[in-house]
Amino acid sequence: MKVLVINAGSSSLKYQLYDMTDESVLAKGRVERIGMDSAILVHEPTDKQDVTEVSEILEHRTAIRKVVDMLTHPEHGVLGSINEIDAVGHRIVHGGETFSSSVVVTPEVKKEIKRLFDLAPLHNPAHMMGIEAVELNMPGVPQAVVFDTAFHQTMPAKSYMYAIPRVLYTKHKVRRYGFHGTSHFYVSRQAAEFLERPLEELKVVTCHIGNGGSVTAILDGKSFDTSMGMTPLEGLMMGTRSGDLDPAIVPFVMGKEDLTINEVNSMLNKHSGLQAISGISSDMREIETAMNEGDRNATLAFEMYEYRIRKYIGGYAAAMNGIDVLVFTAGVGENASNVRAKVCEGLSFLGIEMDEEANKIRSGDNRRISTANSKVQVLVIPTNEELVIARDTYRLIDEAGK
């Protein structure tokens, strides 16, 4: 079975085509600047030369058609025809309380995803455009959806409820949902496999830290608590997101600066975090370069960043009455050895001992960066959310066909 995985954004679309017989990637790529006459399609077929094409792509239907045309292109393609695609899997950011697992797309599922637009107005509408674009370009091909929030639906009420009037939960479902669930799910299972221990016997903290970031406590193989909240804004300091702050700051700043709701929302999501504190960049690589050159603002941004990660790890160790495994993943987690070192330096009270040389090694493989004597196993596990989506899609479509 060949499965096409799609992650549709408001003005972009990423894709990977898998052959599920061996879970190999046949091709991957992205379409950027959808809605413009200078949209860019980058196609990366395995064992063939990459292709970049600039053209007018005004909406997702055209973007999907361009992707299909490229996948079946006589020279650059990897398929003989569109009919070789057996199923399509989509990433959906928000599944609310409705979806605790991946599901096959049906009219009822589509209706519910649309009902959840209010919870993820920047993401779910774009995902729906991706689903509908596939329906138009690939009629009859079954589709499945995999939710970022689904893994966290195992959290107990004490973890997901906010201390605000209950009517806001009963009427509007205001609660913690958590995100990056597909990544936390994947790396926690990879960690258990790497250590050759049952996941259900481990107390695991997973740190998915990239431009966005979240930390999750995993107990008995299930999400017990996570740092992101009703939206991806809560929790860690991120590339351009503020993370945790005093809620009273919002009305105070709105009044002082005469900001609208949309303006303050944009400030907290797009103009805060590393970018705001450093005044340089939201990219940790550029922050570290400036810090090494003596830039005080970059140094402060780095210190705030790792300090908040460390606080969450310590808090989750307390929440689970211990921790056996600490996992770093995603762009910063997999590549920023200084961030990992500094975070773990402040966790020696947990019995963490870092292997400095192992931590400095750059590798795309699962690896241990703690010493043999460390009471907590510290691992770097490259995430693979697309593979999780492909696997779930394959399983669901296979089950539906039996």
N, C-alpha and C positions, 0 to 999 in steps of 0.2 A: 504494500500500500504506500502511495506517495501522498504526503500531507503538506499543504501550504500553510505556513503560520504567518499571520498578519497582525501587526500592531499599528493601528491607524490613529494618527493625531489630527488636530484641527487643520494643520497645513503640511502634514508630512505622513509618510507611510513607510514602515519597515517590513521586510518579508524574508522568510527562509523557507526553502523547499527541502523536505526530508524524504529519504527512502527508508521506510520503517523496517525493512527487512534487516538492516544493520544499523539503523539510526544515523546514517551518514547524511551530511548536508550536500545536496546537489548544487544549490546556488543560494545566494543571499543578496540583498540589496536594499535600496531605500529610494524613496521619491521625496524630494524637498521642495518647498515653496509652491505647494499646491494652491491654486487660485491665481497664479501669475503666468504671464506669457513667457517667462524665463525659468520655468520649473526645471529641476535637475533630477534625472534618473541615473543612479549608479547601480550597475548590475555586476555581480561578482560570481561567475560560474566556477565551480570547482574544476581544476585542471584546464581552464581556459583563461584567456586574457580578459581582464576587467573592461567594462564598457561604461562610458559616461555620455549621456545624451541630454541636450538642452532643448526644450520645446514648450509649447503652450499646454498647460494642464490646469484647467480651471476648476475641476471638482474631482472627487474621489472615484467616480465611475470611470472617468478617463484614465486616472492613475492606475486603477486595477487593470484596465484594458492594456495599458502600456506594459505593465508587469507581465501579463499573460503573453503578450506579443514577444517580449524579450525572452521569456522562458521557453517559447516554442520557435525562436528565431533559427533559421537554418545554420547560421554561423556561430551565433553567441548563445543559443539556447541549449537546454539539457533535456527537453522533452520532444517527442515526435508530434504530439498534439495535446490540446487542452484536456482531452479525454483521459489522459494518464494521471491527472490529479484526482485522487479518490475522495479527498475531504479537505476542508479548510478550517483551521483553528484560529480563534481570535483572542487577544488579550482584552479584558474588560476591567477597568480600574475598580469600579464600585458595584458590588452585588447586594449592598444593604444587608438586611437580616434574611432576605428571601433565599439567597443562594449560598449554601455552605459547601458546595462542591461544583465541579464543572458539569455542564449540561449540553445536550444537543439543542440547536436553535430550532424553535418552533414559533408559531404566531404568538402564543402565550408568553414565551420567554422574551420575545422582542417587545411585547407590550409592557412587561415588567421592567425591562432595562430602560425603556423610555420613561416609565414612572419614576425611576431613580435619577433622572437627569438633574433634579434639584440638588442631589447629594454630590454630584460630580459634574457640574456644568461645563467644565473645560475639557472633560475627557469622554464621558459616556456618549454624548451626541456624536463625537468624532468616531468612536467605535461603531456606533450604529450606522454611520455612513459607510464604514468599511463592510459591514454585513450586507447592507442593501446593494452596495456596488458589486459584491461577489454574486449576489442573486441575479443581477442584471447581466453580468458578463459570463457567469458560469451556471446557468439555470440547471437545477436538478442536482447539483453537487452538494452533499450534506455538509453542514457546518456545526461547529461546537464552540462554546465560549468558556474561557477560563478566567476566573475572577481574582484580582489581587487581594480582595478582602476575605475570600472564602476560608483560607487557612486559619484566620483569626476568629472564626465563629465559634471556636471551642473555648474562648476566654470566659471565665466565670463573671457573674454580674459585678462582683467587687472590683474587677479589673476594667470592665467596659462602661460602667455607669458614671456619670458626672454628678457632682453634688449640687444640682440645680433643681428647680421645681419639676416634679415627676411628670407633670402634664406636657412638658417639652419633649419628653421621651415618648409618652403614649400617643401624642398627636403628631409629632414631627420626626420621631425616631432619632433624636439628638443623643448620641452616645459615641463611644470609641469604637471604630471599626478596624483601624490598622491597614497598612498597605505593604507592598513588596512581599505579600504572602507567598507567591510562587517561588520567589528566591529563598526566603527563609525555609520553606518546605524542602526545597531541593538541597541546599547546603547542609541542613541538619541531618538529612538522610545520608548524604555523602560522607559526612563526618563520622557517623556511626559505622558505616561500611569501612571507612579508612581505619578506624580503631578496632574493627572486628568485634564490636559490642552491640547488643540490642539497644536501639534508640530508646525504648521504653524504660530502660534502666538508667538513662543518663539525664542529668540536669544540664541543659545546653543554653548558652546565650549566643545568638547570631547577630553580627553587626553588618548590615548591608549599608555601606557608606560610599556614595558617589556624589554627584551633584545634589541629589536628594539622599536622605539617609534615614534609617530606622534601626532600632535595636529590639530584639524579641527574646523573651524568656520562653523556653520550650521545656515543658515538664511532661513526662510520660509520653513523649512523642507528639504532644499537642501544644499549640500556642496557648500560653498562660497569661501573658501580658505583652504589650508592644508599645513603642514610644509614639508612633503617629496616632492621631485621634479620629475625629469625625471626618477630617480632611487631612491631606498630607502636610499641613503646615505645622502641626504640633510636634513637639519632641526635640530632636537634635538641632543644633545650629547647622545649616546646610549652605550650599553654594550661594543661593540668593534668597533663601527662606529664613525667617527669624528663629523658628523653633519656639520653645516655651517662652512666654513672657506674661507679665501681670495683665490680666484682661482689662483692667481699668486704664491701661495705656491707650487703648483704642479710642474710647470716647474723649479722653483728655487731648490726644493729638488731633483728633478730628475737630475739636473745638478751637484749639490754639492755631491750627494751620488751615482751618476752614476747608477740610477735605471731605469728599463724598465717600460713601461706602465703597464704591468701586476703586476710588483712588487709594484709600487706606488698605484695601485688599491687595491692590497691585504693589503697594509699598512693602507689605509684609511678605509677599510671595516672590516678587521679582527684583526688589531693590534693597534687600536686607542680607543677613548672613555674612559669609566670608567677603562678599563683594562690598558690603557696606562698611564693615569694620576695617578691612585692609585698605579700601579706597583704590585697590589695584585690579583685583580679579576675583572671580568665583572659582577659579581653577587652583587646586592645591599645589600643583607643580609650580605655578607662578608665585604663589604665596611663599613657598619654601625658598625659592630663588631670592626673593626680596628679603626674606627673613635672614638668610645667610649673608646678605649684603648689609645687614644692620638696620633694616627698616623696622621702626618700632610698631607701626600700625599692623604690618604683616605679622610680626611676632605676637602681638596681642590677638590677632585673628586666629593664629595657629593654636595659641594657648587656650583660648575660649573653646575652640573646636574640639580639641582632644579632651579637655576637662569635662565637657558635657557628655561625651561618649563614656568617659570613665565613670561619671556619676550614675549613668543609667545601668552600666554593667554591675556596679556595686549594689545599686538598688535592687536589681533583679536577683543577684546572689542572695540578698536578704529575703526577697519575696519567695524564693524557692528553698530557703534554708541550705544554701550551698550551690556550688557550680562545679561540674566535672569537665566541661568543654567550652572553650571560647573560640568562636569562628569569625574570621574577617573575610568579607567578600565585597564584590562590586569594584568600581574604578579606583577609589581611594583605598578601600580595604585590601585589595589585591596588590596594589602597586606602591603605596606610600609607606615604606618601611619605617620612616621616622615617626609617622603617626602611630603605627602599631607599637613601636618601642616606647614611646612616651605614654601611651594609654596603659600599657602593661607595667611600666615602671611604677606607676601609682597604685598598682593592684597587688603589690608584693604581700600584703596582709592576707590575701587569699591563698598564698602559697605558690603564686606564679613565678617561675624562673624562666627567663627568655634565653634562647640560644642566639646570641648576637649575630653570628656568622650565618646561621640558617635564615634569620630574619632578613638579611641583606640580599639573599639570592632572589633573583627575578625568574619566575617560572610560571608556566601556564598549567602546572599540575597541582593536585592536592598535596599539601605538605605540612609538616609539623615545624613550628618555629619556637617551641619551648624545649627545655632540657629534659633529660630522662628522669630527673628528680622532681620536676615540677608537679605540684599537686593538682593543677589544672592543665589539661592539654590545650595548647593554643595552636590553632590550625589556620591556614589560608586555603580556602576552597573557592576556586573560580565558579561563579554562578552560571546557570544556563537555563534561564526562564523559558526560552523558546523550545528547548527540548521537553520541558515539562508540559508545555501546551501541546506539542506534537504527540507526546505519549498519551495525554488525556484524550485528545481528539481521536487518536487511533483506537484506544480502548472503547470509547463511547460509540463510535461508528461501527466497530466490530461487534459490540454487544447488540446494537440496534439491528444488525443484519442477521443475527442468529435466530 
